[in-house]
Amino acid sequence: MEKEKEIQALKERLNNVEKQLQRRSNDFKAVKIAIFAVIGIFLLLALIGIIQFVSAG
């Protein structure tokens, strides 16, 4: 009886840890997308600046 309670408690803890890992994974994906968006915008603006510089010269 006591071992069954311990097993249930361990299962609950394992489920909680798995949920936390899924949340962190989703957060990491969001941060990754945000970083790529910032880099993409920076590269686009740099390309526009280079085109303007070349066409003005």
C-alpha atoms as one frame of an Amber mdcrd trajectory, in Angstrom:
protein
   0.000   0.000   0.000   2.774   2.401   0.924   4.707   1.590  -2.251   1.660
   2.308  -4.393   1.395   5.762  -2.845   5.084   6.386  -3.523   4.680   5.225
  -7.116   1.688   7.543  -7.591   3.630  10.445  -6.094   6.560   9.753  -8.419
   4.240   9.582 -11.434   2.720  12.931 -10.506   6.147  14.509 -10.084   7.257
  13.071 -13.425   4.180  14.504 -15.133   4.877  17.918 -13.591   8.484  17.861
 -14.784   7.406  16.850 -18.292   4.926  19.739 -18.417   7.645  22.178 -17.331
   9.983  20.889 -20.032   7.296  21.327 -22.682   6.724  24.907 -21.548  10.440
  25.654 -21.705  10.619  24.111 -25.159   7.778  26.361 -26.335   9.427  29.405
 -24.761  12.696  28.559 -26.491  10.914  28.312 -29.835   9.368  31.744 -29.320
  12.727  33.289 -28.414  14.339  31.624 -31.426  11.662  33.017 -33.768  12.051
  36.490 -32.266  15.840  36.441 -32.722  15.528  35.342 -36.355  12.932  38.073
 -36.968  15.248  40.761 -35.586  18.180  39.459 -37.645  15.983  39.310 -40.760
  14.809  42.899 -40.316  18.393  44.049 -39.730  19.606  42.319 -42.889  16.723
  43.756 -44.902  17.493  47.286 -43.724  21.201  46.783 -44.428  20.386  45.588
 -47.943  18.160  48.604 -48.552  20.953  50.900 -47.344  23.498  49.240 -49.639
  21.147  49.542 -52.618  20.575  53.236 -51.900  24.310  53.829 -51.506  25.156
  52.112 -54.791  22.338  53.787 -56.760  23.285  57.242 -55.436  26.917  56.835
 -56.480
